[in-house]
Amino acid sequence: MLSRVADSIYWLNRYIERAENVARFIDVNLNLMLDLPAGVSPQWQPLISVTGDLEEFKQRYDLFNSDNVIQFLCFDLTYENSILSCLYKARENARSIREVISSEMWEEVNSFYLSIEGIAKNQSFSGLPKLFAKVKMASHRFAGVMDATMSHNEGWHFGKIGRLLERADKTARILDVKYFLLLPSAEWVGTPLDQIQWMALLRSASAYEMYRKCRHYITPSSVAEFLILDRTFPRSIHFCLWESRRCIHEITNTPSGNWCNSAERSLGRLSSELGYITINDIIQSGLHEFLEQMQSSLNQIGNEIHTAFFAFGNPPDALSNQSSDYLQLQSTSLSQSSSAKTLSST
């Protein structure tokens, strides 16, 4: 498979997954505001902190209010990680490989983008819950269409890796940022407000119902264990990494126990570590420190995948447009890590 094609399928899936995650974060925050007790102000800044683009937001807006945050995260085409920007880039990736993907996949991506673009042109924030539900369902629909209409060959595996790595990264970030930002004061720890916010975190990962089916009580350690280590929930970090490892093994077709490249080695090592570590080990070493290291490891794996499959030894100044997308993601990820470090020191 051409590296250009593999790169486009990989990023097509990452961008759609990213748009879905942004929609989920905002939707859960809107619902959370309905449950906040009197005297507790709505929390909009954490949504920007999750993206790591706090400084970019401050350059454009004066206040962290609902209108500014929603405009920035949903409809701002000049902001690289807004829902509209992600869908635009997903559509352009799909356009460049229409001869490889199914016509159903192209139609799904195209209609997905056009529907959100139409809402953005109207500049209407009414019916936001319906908008976010549409984004989430369109993302699920695209994944289903891809699974049902595209041959499960190398291209399909690259797309699945992109989706899973993006999902694991966002699960780690929302879990990390919650610890530092969502509570207005340490006095709220252990209170009903604290529990409401852990419930909101589970919902932001579409994990609340599955969590309730296997756990009786909501506690920080139990929620963290479910989102990090659960082997069967499709949005847990462990599940995403294990499935990514399986996909990259199918691509390289290396014998069991052998590793073709550093990306495969890194994924195998990281997923194996998560298979043996316990939540008590994580808490003793520091949840924030563990999640920060996880984000760094995911960035490194993305870098290694790019080098092994997409760049083919090209120097940075000779990389294609798709590689520029990749470098942009890396700079975003670095700013997110820096944001987490700043939070940990406050």
C-alpha positions in Angstrom: 0.0 0.0 0.0 1.2 3.5 -0.8 2.4 5.4 2.3 0.2 8.4 1.1 -2.9 6.3 1.1 -2.1 4.7 4.5 -1.5 8.1 5.9 -4.8 9.5 4.6 -6.8 6.6 6.0 -5.1 6.9 9.3 -5.8 10.6 9.6 -9.3 10.3 8.2 -10.2 8.2 11.2 -8.2 10.2 13.8 -10.0 13.4 12.8 -13.5 11.9 12.9 -12.7 10.4 16.3 -11.4 13.7 17.5 -14.5 15.6 16.4 -16.7 13.0 18.3 -14.6 13.4 21.4 -15.0 17.2 21.4 -18.7 16.9 20.9 -18.9 14.5 23.8 -17.0 16.8 26.2 -19.2 19.8 25.5 -22.4 17.8 25.7 -21.5 16.3 29.0 -20.5 19.7 30.4 -23.9 21.2 29.3 -25.7 18.4 31.1 -23.4 18.7 34.2 -24.5 22.4 34.6 -28.0 21.2 35.3 -26.9 19.2 38.3 -24.6 21.8 39.9 -25.7 23.0 43.3 -26.5 26.7 43.9 -23.4 28.9 44.2 -21.2 26.7 42.0 -20.3 28.4 38.7 -20.3 26.4 35.4 -16.9 25.1 34.4 -15.9 26.0 30.8 -12.2 26.4 31.1 -11.5 22.7 31.6 -12.9 22.0 28.1 -10.2 24.2 26.6 -7.6 22.7 28.9 -8.4 19.3 27.6 -7.3 20.4 24.1 -4.1 22.0 25.4 -4.9 25.2 23.5 -5.5 27.5 26.4 -3.2 30.3 25.1 -4.7 30.2 21.7 -8.2 30.6 23.1 -7.0 33.6 25.3 -5.6 35.3 22.2 -9.1 35.3 20.6 -11.5 35.6 23.5 -11.7 37.5 26.7 -14.1 35.3 28.7 -14.5 31.6 29.3 -18.3 31.6 28.7 -20.6 29.2 26.9 -20.8 31.1 23.6 -17.0 31.7 23.3 -16.1 28.1 24.2 -18.7 26.5 22.0 -17.8 28.8 19.0 -14.1 28.0 19.5 -14.4 24.2 19.9 -17.2 23.6 17.4 -17.3 26.1 14.5 -14.0 28.0 14.4 -12.3 27.0 11.1 -9.1 28.9 12.1 -8.7 26.7 15.1 -7.2 23.4 14.0 -9.0 21.1 16.5 -12.5 22.4 16.3 -15.2 20.0 15.2 -15.6 21.8 11.9 -11.9 21.9 11.2 -11.5 18.2 12.0 -14.4 17.2 9.7 -13.0 19.5 7.0 -9.6 17.7 7.2 -11.3 14.3 7.4 -13.2 15.1 4.2 -10.1 16.3 2.4 -8.3 13.1 3.4 -11.2 11.0 2.2 -11.4 13.0 -1.1 -7.7 12.2 -1.8 -8.2 8.5 -1.6 -11.7 8.0 -3.1 -10.3 5.3 -5.3 -9.4 3.2 -2.2 -12.3 3.7 0.2 -15.8 2.7 -0.5 -18.3 5.1 -2.0 -20.4 4.7 1.2 -17.5 5.9 3.3 -17.1 9.0 1.1 -20.8 9.8 1.2 -20.8 9.5 4.9 -17.9 11.8 5.5 -19.1 14.3 2.9 -22.6 14.5 4.3 -21.2 14.6 7.9 -19.1 17.7 7.0 -21.8 19.5 5.0 -24.4 19.1 7.8 -22.1 20.6 10.4 -20.9 23.3 8.0 -24.6 24.3 7.4 -25.1 24.7 11.2 -21.9 26.8 11.5 -23.1 29.2 8.7 -26.3 29.8 10.5 -24.5 30.8 13.6 -27.2 29.3 15.7 -26.5 27.7 19.0 -30.0 26.5 19.6 -30.5 22.8 19.7 -26.9 22.0 20.7 -27.8 18.7 22.3 -29.2 17.5 18.9 -26.0 18.8 17.2 -23.7 16.8 19.5 -25.9 13.7 19.2 -25.6 14.0 15.4 -21.8 14.3 15.6 -21.5 11.3 17.9 -23.9 9.1 15.8 -22.3 10.2 12.5 -18.9 9.1 13.9 -20.3 5.7 15.0 -22.0 5.4 11.7 -18.8 6.1 9.8 -17.0 3.4 11.8 -19.7 0.9 11.1 -19.8 1.8 7.3 -16.0 1.4 7.1 -16.2 -2.0 8.8 -19.0 -3.2 6.6 -17.9 -1.9 3.2 -14.1 -1.8 3.2 -11.9 -4.8 2.8 -10.2 -5.6 6.1 -6.8 -5.2 4.6 -3.8 -3.0 5.5 -5.8 0.2 4.8 -8.6 -0.8 7.2 -6.1 -1.7 9.9 -4.3 1.7 9.5 -7.7 3.4 9.9 -8.5 1.4 13.0 -5.1 2.3 14.6 -5.8 6.0 14.0 -9.2 5.8 15.6 -7.9 3.8 18.6 -4.9 5.9 19.3 -6.9 9.1 19.2 -9.5 7.5 21.6 -6.8 6.3 24.1 -5.2 9.8 24.1 -8.5 11.6 24.8 -9.4 9.1 27.5 -6.1 9.8 29.3 -6.4 13.5 28.9 -10.0 13.9 30.2 -9.1 11.7 33.2 -6.0 13.7 33.9 -7.6 17.2 33.6 -10.6 16.2 35.7 -8.3 15.7 38.7 -6.9 19.2 38.5 -9.6 21.4 37.1 -13.2 20.2 37.5 -13.4 20.7 41.3 -13.6 24.4 42.3 -12.0 23.6 45.6 -10.4 20.7 47.4 -13.2 21.0 50.0 -15.6 19.4 47.4 -13.6 16.1 47.3 -15.8 13.2 48.4 -19.0 15.3 48.3 -22.0 14.7 46.1 -20.6 17.3 43.6 -17.4 15.2 43.3 -19.5 12.1 42.5 -21.6 14.0 40.0 -18.4 15.1 38.2 -17.0 11.5 38.2 -20.3 10.4 36.7 -19.9 13.2 34.1 -16.4 11.9 33.3 -17.8 8.4 32.7 -20.5 9.8 30.4 -17.9 11.8 28.5 -16.3 8.5 27.6 -19.6 6.8 26.9 -18.7 4.6 29.9 -21.3 5.2 32.5 -23.7 2.4 31.7 -21.0 -0.2 31.2 -19.4 0.9 34.4 -22.6 0.6 36.4 -23.1 -2.9 35.0 -19.9 -4.2 36.6 -19.3 -1.8 39.5 -21.6 -0.9 42.4 -20.1 2.4 43.6 -18.5 5.4 41.9 -15.1 6.1 43.4 -12.1 7.8 41.8 -9.9 4.7 41.9 -12.6 2.5 40.5 -13.4 4.9 37.7 -9.7 5.3 36.8 -9.3 1.5 36.9 -12.2 1.0 34.5 -11.1 3.7 32.0 -7.4 2.7 32.1 -7.2 -1.1 32.6 -10.5 -2.7 31.6 -9.9 -5.3 29.0 -13.3 -5.4 27.4 -14.6 -1.8 27.3 -13.8 -0.3 23.9 -12.8 3.1 25.2 -10.4 2.0 27.9 -6.7 2.8 27.3 -5.8 -0.9 27.7 -8.3 -2.1 25.1 -7.4 0.6 22.6 -3.7 -0.2 22.9 -4.2 -4.0 22.7 -6.3 -3.7 19.6 -3.9 -1.2 18.0 -1.1 -3.7 18.7 -3.1 -6.5 17.0 -3.8 -4.3 14.0 -0.1 -3.3 13.5 0.8 -6.9 13.8 -1.6 -7.7 11.0 0.0 -5.0 8.8 3.6 -6.1 9.4 2.7 -9.8 9.4 5.7 -10.7 11.6 5.9 -14.1 13.3 4.7 -14.2 16.9 7.2 -12.9 19.3 9.1 -10.9 16.6 8.9 -7.2 16.1 9.2 -5.5 12.7 9.8 -1.9 13.8 9.9 0.4 16.8 6.2 1.2 16.6 5.2 -2.4 16.9 7.7 -2.9 19.8 6.4 0.2 21.6 2.8 -0.8 21.3 3.5 -4.4 22.4 5.5 -3.2 25.4 3.0 -0.6 26.5 -0.1 -2.9 26.1 1.8 -5.7 28.0 2.6 -3.3 30.9 -1.1 -2.4 31.2 -1.9 -6.0 31.3 0.0 -6.6 34.5 -0.1 -3.3 36.4 -2.8 -2.7 39.0 -4.7 0.5 39.9 -3.0 0.4 43.3 0.4 0.5 41.5 -0.8 3.5 39.5 -2.1 5.4 42.5 1.0 4.8 44.5 3.2 6.1 41.7 0.8 9.1 41.1 -2.3 9.0 38.8 -1.3 12.3 37.2 2.3 11.2 36.6 1.1 7.9 35.1 -1.3 9.6 32.8 1.2 12.2 31.7 3.7 9.4 30.9 0.9 7.6 29.0 0.2 10.7 26.9 3.9 11.0 26.2 4.1 7.3 25.2 1.1 7.7 22.9 2.7 10.7 21.2 5.9 8.7 20.7 4.0 5.7 19.3 2.3 8.1 16.8 5.8 9.4 15.9 7.1 5.9 15.4 4.1 4.9 13.2 4.7 8.0 11.1 8.4 7.2 10.7 7.9 3.5 10.0 5.0 3.7 7.5 4.4 7.2 6.3 7.6 9.2 6.1 9.9 6.5 4.6 13.0 8.4 5.7 12.1 11.8 4.2 13.5 14.8 6.1 11.0 17.0 7.8 11.1 19.7 5.2 10.2 17.2 2.5 7.2 15.7 4.2 3.8 15.7 2.5 0.7 17.7 3.5 -0.5 14.7 5.5 2.8 14.6 7.4 2.2 18.3 8.2 -1.0 17.2 9.8 0.9 14.8 11.8 3.5 17.3 13.0 0.7 19.7 13.9 -0.8 17.0 16.1 2.5 16.5 17.8 2.8 20.2 18.6 -0.8 20.1 20.0 0.1 17.1 22.1 3.2 18.7 23.4 1.2 21.8 24.4 -1.2 19.5 26.2 1.6 17.9 28.2 2.9 21.3 29.1 -0.6 22.3 30.2 -0.8 19.3 32.5 2.6 20.1 34.0 1.4 23.6 34.8 -1.7 22.2 36.4 0.3 19.8 38.6 2.4 22.7 39.9 -0.6 24.8 40.9 
